[in-house]
Amino acid sequence: MTTLALRQDGPGTEPVPGPRRRLLGLVVALVVLVVLLVLSVMIGSTAISPSVVWDALFHSSAGIDQFAIRDFRLPRTIVGLVVGVALGLSGALIQALTRNPLADPGILGVHAGASFAVTVAVGLLGIHDARGYMWFAFAGALIVTLLVLALGSTRQGSSPVVMVLAGVCIGSVLGGAREALQLTDPDAFDAMRYWNAGSIVGRPLEVMWPILPFFAVALILAFAVSGPLNALALGDELAVAQGVRLVRTRVLAVIALTLLAGGATAIAGPIGFVGLMVPHVARWIVGPHQRWIFVYSILLAPSLLLASDVLGRIVMRPVEIPVGVVTAFVGAPALVALARRKRASGL
């Protein structure tokens, strides 16, 4: 018995992975994520043995290594896990919403909008609490998302190329404005230097807790619209014929995208390319089914983020490279490869 089925919703027929391959891939992705979570706690400027990690996590052992694990590496790993989930799911959502395989919250300027808004909140308004500046991140992400969608809309429907161009232009403008704003008072913005590069270093869990409820809401909304997004991939007319409410689906998807991208940026700064690469890998494994893509993105994106973070710790020891820089090194060649493909992975 073969585990492949034939896709009937597009021109020609394509082999689509069956349930057995999807479940096997899910187990493998989960195991890889668990391994990377352990490595993220063990590896740093100095390696710590598994026995010391075990004592630090499950006993009250005192010592420098145990203190480093409980107060620095464990929170860093948890933040990386949560931010990775948000980045991966937001990337899958925006690609499904725009029907654009090159879409990503970073490329379309969503991260730039959120980071510029946070910069304004922190630098000009003196808001340093996550409960305060997260609202600015949400607003910046929402405004840019709506602006890109509006600029990419034509009488014949949305244009993926125009969306990418609009997102790149908006992101460049907001990035330049953010840098100019920071130059006006370097001392005030010095604390945001690592945040600007995209980093999970030194992010206490207290920064993440206020944003978690919004991530939970976004997660529910994303899976609620996963079915309608499958139909939307066939075109607006066919989606309406299948009973999909286009406005409702798009509004809920934009809300979920805003909460995920804005919240991730508020916590860790603008980290690009994770939301671009992971949904493609998920589609190569499971095919064009959005619910499966979302599930795989939730597992694969934090794996990529944690792997990049671990790599950034050991490449130039004892100096650490921010995870946003590492993902950019990995993501830029991936973007070129995707752009050169005659046919990107199907949406």
C-alpha positions in Angstrom: 0.0 0.0 0.0 1.4 3.3 -1.0 1.3 6.3 1.4 0.9 8.8 -1.4 -2.3 10.1 -2.8 -3.0 12.2 -5.9 -3.8 15.8 -5.5 -6.9 16.8 -7.5 -7.2 20.5 -6.7 -4.6 21.9 -9.2 -3.5 21.5 -12.7 -2.3 18.0 -13.3 -1.8 15.7 -10.4 0.9 15.7 -7.8 1.9 13.1 -5.3 0.7 14.2 -1.8 2.1 12.5 1.3 -0.3 10.1 3.0 -1.1 9.9 6.7 1.7 7.4 7.5 4.4 9.8 6.2 2.8 12.8 7.9 2.7 11.0 11.3 6.2 9.7 10.9 7.5 13.1 10.1 5.6 14.5 13.0 7.4 12.1 15.4 10.8 12.9 13.9 10.1 16.7 14.2 9.1 16.3 17.8 12.2 14.3 18.6 14.4 16.9 16.9 12.8 19.7 18.9 13.3 17.8 22.2 17.0 17.2 21.4 17.5 20.9 20.5 15.8 22.0 23.8 18.3 19.9 25.7 21.2 21.2 23.7 20.1 24.8 24.2 20.2 24.2 28.0 23.6 22.4 27.9 25.6 24.5 25.4 26.8 28.0 26.0 30.0 29.9 26.4 31.0 26.8 28.4 29.5 23.3 28.0 27.7 21.8 31.0 27.4 18.1 31.5 24.0 16.4 31.5 24.3 15.4 35.1 24.7 19.1 36.2 21.8 20.1 34.0 19.6 17.4 35.6 20.6 18.5 39.1 19.8 22.1 38.3 16.4 21.3 36.8 15.2 18.7 39.3 17.1 19.3 42.5 18.0 22.3 44.6 21.7 22.0 43.9 23.6 25.2 44.4 26.6 26.3 42.2 27.6 28.6 39.4 26.6 26.2 36.7 23.2 25.4 38.3 22.6 29.1 38.7 23.4 29.8 35.0 21.0 27.0 33.9 18.1 28.0 36.1 18.4 31.8 35.7 19.8 32.2 32.1 19.8 29.2 29.9 16.4 27.7 30.8 14.5 31.0 30.4 16.4 31.6 27.1 15.4 28.2 25.8 11.7 28.7 26.8 11.6 32.1 25.1 13.2 30.6 22.0 10.6 27.9 22.0 7.7 30.3 22.2 9.1 32.9 19.8 9.9 30.1 17.3 6.3 28.8 17.4 5.0 32.4 16.8 7.4 33.0 13.9 6.7 29.7 12.2 2.9 29.9 12.5 2.8 33.6 11.4 4.9 32.7 8.3 2.5 29.9 7.4 -0.5 32.1 7.9 0.8 35.0 5.8 1.8 32.6 3.0 -1.6 31.0 3.0 -3.4 34.4 3.3 -1.5 36.1 0.4 -1.1 32.9 -1.6 2.5 33.9 -2.0 5.3 31.3 -1.4 7.8 34.1 -0.8 5.8 35.8 1.9 7.2 36.2 5.4 6.5 38.7 8.2 10.1 40.0 7.7 10.0 40.3 3.9 6.5 41.9 3.9 7.6 44.5 6.5 5.5 43.3 9.4 8.5 42.9 11.7 9.7 46.3 10.7 6.3 47.9 11.6 6.3 46.2 15.0 9.9 47.0 15.8 9.5 50.6 14.8 6.5 51.0 17.0 8.3 49.4 19.9 11.3 51.8 19.3 8.9 54.7 19.5 7.3 53.4 22.7 10.6 52.7 24.5 12.7 55.6 23.2 10.2 58.5 23.0 7.5 57.5 25.4 9.7 55.8 28.0 7.6 52.6 28.1 9.9 49.8 29.2 7.4 47.3 30.4 6.3 44.5 28.0 2.6 45.1 29.1 3.0 48.6 27.6 5.0 48.3 24.5 3.4 45.1 23.3 0.4 47.1 22.3 2.6 49.3 20.1 4.1 46.1 18.5 0.6 44.8 17.7 -0.4 48.2 16.2 2.7 48.4 14.1 2.3 44.9 12.8 -1.4 45.4 12.0 -0.9 48.7 10.2 1.9 47.3 8.0 -0.1 44.1 7.3 -3.2 46.0 6.2 -1.1 48.4 4.1 0.8 45.6 2.3 -2.5 43.8 1.6 -4.1 47.0 0.3 -1.1 47.8 -2.0 -1.0 44.3 -3.3 -4.7 44.2 -4.2 -5.7 44.7 -7.9 -8.9 44.3 -9.8 -7.8 40.8 -10.8 -7.0 39.9 -7.2 -4.0 40.1 -5.0 -0.5 40.3 -6.6 2.2 38.4 -4.8 5.0 40.3 -6.6 3.5 43.7 -5.7 3.1 42.6 -2.1 6.7 41.6 -1.8 7.9 44.9 -3.4 5.6 46.9 -1.1 6.7 44.9 2.0 10.4 45.4 1.2 9.9 49.1 0.5 7.9 49.7 3.7 10.3 47.6 5.7 13.3 49.6 4.4 11.6 52.9 5.2 10.6 51.9 8.7 14.0 50.3 9.3 15.8 53.5 8.3 13.4 55.6 10.4 14.1 53.3 13.4 17.9 53.7 13.0 17.6 57.5 12.7 15.4 57.6 15.8 18.0 55.6 17.7 20.8 57.9 16.6 19.1 60.9 18.2 19.8 59.4 21.7 22.3 56.5 21.5 22.5 56.2 25.3 18.8 55.7 25.7 18.7 53.1 22.9 21.9 51.3 23.9 19.9 48.7 25.9 18.0 47.8 22.7 21.1 47.0 20.6 20.7 43.2 20.9 17.0 43.4 20.6 17.3 45.3 17.3 19.5 42.4 15.9 16.9 39.9 16.9 18.0 38.1 20.1 16.6 35.9 22.9 19.6 36.6 25.1 18.7 38.0 28.5 14.9 37.9 27.9 13.4 37.1 31.3 10.2 35.1 31.4 8.5 38.1 32.9 8.7 39.7 29.4 6.9 36.8 27.8 4.1 36.1 30.3 1.9 39.1 29.3 2.0 38.1 25.6 1.3 34.4 26.0 -2.5 34.9 26.2 -2.4 36.7 22.9 -0.4 33.8 21.4 -3.0 31.4 22.7 -5.8 33.4 21.0 -3.8 33.5 17.8 -3.2 29.8 17.9 -7.0 29.1 18.2 -7.8 31.6 15.4 -5.1 30.1 13.1 -6.5 26.6 13.3 -10.1 27.9 13.1 -9.3 29.4 9.6 -7.1 26.5 8.4 -10.0 24.9 6.6 -11.2 28.0 4.9 -7.6 28.9 3.9 -7.4 25.5 2.1 -10.4 26.5 0.0 -9.0 30.0 -0.4 -5.9 28.6 -2.1 -8.2 27.5 -5.0 -9.3 31.1 -5.7 -11.9 33.4 -4.3 -14.7 32.2 -6.5 -14.3 28.5 -5.7 -13.9 29.3 -2.1 -17.2 31.2 -2.0 -18.8 28.3 -3.9 -17.7 26.0 -1.1 -19.3 28.3 1.5 -16.2 30.2 2.7 -16.8 33.7 4.1 -13.9 35.5 2.6 -14.0 38.7 4.8 -14.4 36.7 8.0 -11.5 34.4 7.1 -9.2 37.2 6.1 -10.0 39.3 9.2 -9.4 36.3 11.6 -6.2 35.4 9.8 -4.9 39.0 9.9 -5.7 39.2 13.7 -3.8 36.0 14.3 -0.9 37.1 12.2 -0.8 40.4 14.0 -0.7 38.9 17.4 1.9 36.3 16.5 4.3 38.6 14.6 3.8 41.6 16.8 4.2 39.5 20.0 7.3 37.8 18.8 8.9 41.1 17.8 8.1 42.6 21.2 9.8 39.7 22.9 12.9 39.1 20.8 13.1 41.8 18.2 12.9 41.4 14.4 14.0 37.8 13.5 13.6 37.2 9.8 13.5 34.2 7.5 12.2 31.7 10.0 8.6 32.3 8.8 9.8 32.0 5.2 11.7 28.7 5.3 9.7 26.6 7.7 6.3 26.6 5.9 8.1 25.5 2.7 9.8 22.6 4.5 6.4 21.7 6.0 4.7 21.7 2.6 7.4 19.5 1.2 6.7 17.0 3.9 2.9 17.1 4.2 1.6 18.7 1.0 -0.8 21.6 0.7 -3.0 20.9 3.7 -2.9 24.0 5.9 -3.7 22.4 9.2 -0.8 20.0 8.8 1.4 22.8 7.7 0.5 24.8 10.8 1.3 21.8 13.0 4.7 21.2 11.4 5.5 24.9 11.5 4.9 24.9 15.2 7.5 22.1 15.7 10.0 23.0 13.0 10.3 26.8 13.6 11.4 26.6 17.2 13.9 23.8 16.2 15.4 26.2 13.6 15.5 29.1 16.0 17.1 27.1 18.8 19.6 25.5 16.4 20.6 28.9 15.1 20.9 30.2 18.7 23.1 27.3 19.7 25.2 27.9 16.6 25.5 31.6 17.5 26.9 30.7 20.9 29.7 28.4 19.7 30.9 29.9 16.5 32.8 32.8 18.1 33.2 31.7 21.7 33.0 33.4 24.1 31.3 36.1 22.1 27.7 35.2 21.1 26.1 36.1 17.7 22.4 37.1 18.0 20.1 34.5 16.6 18.6 37.0 14.2 22.0 37.4 12.5 22.4 33.6 12.2 19.0 33.1 10.7 19.7 35.8 8.2 22.9 34.0 7.1 20.9 30.9 6.7 17.8 32.5 5.2 19.3 34.8 2.6 20.6 31.9 0.5 17.3 30.0 1.0 15.4 33.1 -0.3 17.6 33.2 -3.4 17.1 29.5 -4.0 13.3 29.8 -3.6 13.2 32.8 -6.0 15.1 30.9 -8.6 12.9 27.9 -8.5 10.6 27.6 -11.5 7.8 26.5 -9.3 7.8 27.2 -5.6 6.2 24.7 -3.2 2.4 24.7 -3.8 0.1 26.8 -1.8 
